[in-house]
C-alpha cells in the first residue's frame, strides 16, 4: 500500500493541492516551515480561472462571500482616466465568475478549514529528499524524517526543493520593487468593486476593495527610489503626490507597520517540473511577475490539475508528466506575457503617450478575447 503523499509548503498552492487531493480520496499531509500559520499578507485576486476551480471544489460561494466579486477592471493614467477596461458582465456570462478580491488570510483560512488539522504539520522545514523504494523520504530541520508515496513542492519562488532538484535557476530581475499594504477607507462609489491600476511617470499604483471599507493596495517603483523603511509612508506619498483621488487618500489611510516589500522578479521557465516522485507546482515551478495578477490563480490551477492526474494515472511519475503536459504551455504564456506587460507599464515620455493612445483605441472585445484564453480551463 502506498504511503500518503506529502506537500511541502502551506501557502495557497499547497493548501489548494491538499484540498483537491483529499476530495479525490487521496491521503496527503502538508508540511509548513513556519511554527504557525498566521494571518499575514495583503490581498489577492482570484480571477475566473481560479474561481472555476474553486467551484469544482465546492468553495466558490464561500470565497465570494469572504471577498469582493468585482464588476470593473481598469488600467488608468495618473488622473484616473481610463486606458483599458474589460466588460466583467461579459466575463461573468462566459465563465460564470468575475475576479474576486480577497485577503490572503481569509483565503488561506477557508482552505485550511477543508483539511483535517492533524494533516497540517507546522515547524517542518524540509532539508533533503531521498528516493526510497516506492516513495520519497523527506528530512526536516528538527531531525525527523517522513516517508511519503510522493512529494509535491509548493514552497514558493525561492523553493528549496527546486534548488535540490534543478539547481542553477536563472532569476530575471525587473529593476523594480513592490510595496503592498491595506488601508481602512470607504472608496467613492465609482471605485467600489473595482480593480484599478494607474500607470504614470514610470511608477504604478493599484488597488481594490477586499471588504467594505478595506482597500488592498500596491505601489511599484524603480529599485532604490525608496531607500529604506524609514519614513516609508511619507516617501510613498511623495512619489505618488501627482496622482488623482483615491491614490493620495489610500496612502494617507494606510497602516505603515505591516506594509510588505518585495523585489519583482521571475525566472526563466524550467524544462522539467518533476523528478521521480517529486513534483513542483505554483511559483516553485513557474514564478511570474505580478502584472497579470495570475500567480495565485495558476497555483490553484496546478493544484486541481495535479489531483486529476494523480487520480487518473497509474503512478506518480506518470501523473507528474501528465501535469506538465497539461499545464506548462499556459504557465509559460503567463510568464512571458506578464514580463511584456511589466516593461510596457513603465514607459515614460513620448513612448508612454503612444502606449496610452494605442490602449485607448484597442477594442474591449479584443482585450477580453486575450484574457479568455487565460480564463479557459483545459481539464
HUMO-V133509 format. One record per residue. N is the residue number from 0. SS is DSSP state (2 for helix, 1 for strand, 0 for the rest). OMEGA is omega in whole degrees, -180 to 180 (none if undefined). NEAR is the number of other ideal C-beta (glycine too) atoms within 12 Angstrom. Layout:
BEGIN
n,ss,omega,near
N,SS,OMEGA,NEAR
N,SS,OMEGA,NEAR
END
This chain:
BEGIN
n,ss,omega,near
0,0,-178,7
1,0,176,21
2,0,178,24
3,0,175,30
4,1,-179,43
5,1,177,47
6,1,178,54
7,1,180,48
8,0,-177,46
9,0,173,41
10,0,-177,42
11,2,-180,46
12,2,-177,48
13,2,-180,51
14,2,178,42
15,2,177,48
16,2,180,52
17,2,179,46
18,2,-177,39
19,2,-180,43
20,2,-179,41
21,2,177,29
22,2,175,26
23,0,177,25
24,0,-179,13
25,0,178,32
26,0,-178,24
27,1,176,42
28,1,180,37
29,1,176,48
30,1,-179,44
31,0,-176,34
32,0,-178,29
33,0,180,22
34,0,174,14
35,0,178,14
36,0,-175,31
37,0,179,17
38,0,-177,16
39,0,175,19
40,0,180,28
41,0,-177,38
42,1,177,38
43,1,179,38
44,1,176,44
45,1,-176,49
46,0,-176,43
47,2,177,41
48,2,178,44
49,2,-179,44
50,2,176,39
51,2,176,33
52,2,-180,41
53,2,175,41
54,2,179,24
55,2,179,27
56,0,179,33
57,0,-175,17
58,0,-173,36
59,2,-178,29
60,2,179,18
61,2,-179,24
62,2,177,41
63,2,-180,29
64,2,-178,17
65,2,-178,30
66,0,-179,39
67,1,173,36
68,1,-170,35
69,0,179,38
70,0,-173,28
71,1,174,32
72,1,-176,39
73,1,161,32
74,1,-176,35
75,1,171,35
76,1,-175,31
77,0,178,29
78,0,177,17
79,0,175,29
80,0,-173,20
81,1,170,25
82,1,-177,35
83,1,177,35
84,1,177,31
85,1,-180,36
86,1,-176,24
87,2,175,29
88,2,178,19
89,2,177,22
90,2,179,34
91,2,180,26
92,2,-177,14
93,2,-171,23
94,2,180,28
95,0,-177,21
96,0,162,34
97,0,174,39
98,0,176,43
99,1,174,47
100,1,-177,44
101,1,175,41
102,1,177,35
103,2,-179,33
104,2,180,28
105,2,179,33
106,2,179,43
107,2,-180,36
108,2,178,26
109,2,179,31
110,2,179,43
111,2,-179,30
112,0,-180,21
113,0,-174,28
114,0,176,32
115,0,-179,17
116,2,-180,15
117,2,-180,12
118,2,177,28
119,1,-176,31
120,1,-176,35
121,0,-178,22
122,0,180,19
123,0,179,31
124,0,-174,25
125,1,180,43
126,1,-178,24
127,1,174,24
128,1,-178,38
129,1,177,21
130,1,174,23
131,1,178,21
132,0,177,13
133,0,178,18
134,1,-177,28
135,1,174,38
136,1,180,25
137,1,179,41
138,1,-174,27
139,1,-176,24
140,0,178,17
141,0,178,18
142,0,-178,12
143,0,176,18
144,1,177,22
145,1,176,33
146,1,-176,25
147,1,176,38
148,0,176,34
149,0,179,45
150,1,174,49
151,1,180,55
152,1,177,48
153,0,-170,49
154,0,165,44
155,0,-172,33
156,0,180,34
157,0,-174,20
158,0,173,38
159,2,179,30
160,2,177,42
161,2,178,37
162,2,178,24
163,2,-176,28
164,2,-173,33
165,0,-179,26
166,0,175,13
167,0,177,12
168,0,-177,29
169,0,178,14
170,1,179,20
171,1,179,24
172,1,-179,19
173,1,-175,30
174,1,-180,19
175,1,178,33
176,1,-177,32
177,1,175,31
178,1,-176,37
179,1,179,36
180,1,180,35
181,1,178,36
182,1,174,36
183,1,-174,21
184,0,173,31
185,0,-178,18
186,0,172,33
187,0,-175,18
188,2,-177,12
189,2,-176,17
190,2,180,31
191,0,-180,27
192,0,-176,29
193,1,163,35
194,1,177,42
195,1,174,42
196,1,-176,39
197,1,177,38
198,1,177,40
199,1,172,35
200,0,177,25
201,0,175,25
202,1,-178,36
203,1,176,43
204,1,180,45
205,1,-179,39
206,1,172,46
207,1,171,45
208,1,168,39
209,1,173,41
210,1,179,27
211,0,-179,15
212,0,178,15
213,1,-177,32
214,1,172,42
215,1,-178,41
216,1,172,46
217,1,177,43
218,1,-179,42
219,1,-178,39
220,1,177,32
221,1,-178,23
222,0,177,20
223,0,180,12
224,0,172,22
225,0,-167,28
226,0,-177,14
227,0,178,12
228,0,-180,17
229,0,-178,10
230,0,-177,13
231,2,-178,29
232,2,178,28
233,2,179,18
234,2,177,25
235,2,179,36
236,2,178,25
237,2,-179,19
238,2,-174,29
239,0,-176,39
240,0,179,19
241,0,-180,19
242,0,-179,34
243,0,172,23
244,0,12,23
245,0,-175,33
246,2,179,40
247,2,-180,27
248,2,179,24
249,2,-180,39
250,2,178,34
251,2,-178,22
252,2,-175,24
253,1,173,36
254,0,-173,22
255,0,-171,23
256,0,-176,11
257,0,-179,23
258,0,-176,28
259,1,180,26
260,1,174,26
261,1,166,28
262,1,-180,24
263,1,-180,36
264,1,169,28
265,1,173,38
266,1,180,30
267,0,-178,20
268,0,179,29
269,0,-175,30
270,0,-179,16
271,0,175,23
272,0,-176,38
273,1,171,40
274,1,-177,27
275,0,-178,26
276,0,177,35
277,1,-176,42
278,1,175,51
279,1,172,49
280,0,177,54
281,0,-177,47
282,2,178,41
283,2,-177,43
284,2,-170,49
285,2,-179,42
286,0,178,40
287,0,171,39
288,0,-170,39
289,2,-168,39
290,2,173,33
291,2,-179,37
292,0,-173,37
293,0,-177,39
294,2,179,38
295,2,-179,46
296,2,179,42
297,2,175,46
298,2,179,48
299,2,176,47
300,2,178,47
301,2,-175,50
302,2,-178,48
303,2,180,41
304,2,177,44
305,2,180,50
306,2,177,39
307,2,-176,29
308,2,179,37
309,2,177,40
310,2,-172,24
311,2,-172,19
312,0,-175,22
313,0,-177,13
314,0,175,20
315,2,180,37
316,2,179,26
317,2,179,21
318,2,-179,33
319,2,176,36
320,2,179,25
321,2,178,27
322,2,-179,41
323,2,178,31
324,2,-176,21
325,2,-168,27
326,2,-172,38
327,2,-179,30
328,2,-180,18
329,2,-180,32
330,2,177,39
331,2,179,25
332,2,179,24
333,2,-179,42
334,2,-175,34
335,2,-179,23
336,2,179,26
337,2,175,33
338,2,-179,30
339,2,179,22
340,2,178,32
341,2,-179,30
342,2,-176,23
343,2,-176,25
344,2,-178,39
345,0,-180,29
346,0,177,25
347,0,175,20
348,2,-178,13
349,2,179,10
350,2,179,17
351,2,179,25
352,2,177,17
353,2,177,16
354,2,-178,27
355,2,177,29
356,2,-179,15
357,2,-179,18
358,2,180,29
359,2,-178,21
360,2,-176,14
361,0,178,21
362,0,-178,16
363,2,-178,24
364,2,177,16
365,2,177,17
366,2,-179,27
367,2,177,28
368,2,178,19
369,2,180,22
370,2,-179,35
371,2,176,22
372,2,179,23
373,2,-176,34
374,2,-178,37
375,0,177,20
376,0,-179,31
377,0,179,18
378,0,none,25
END
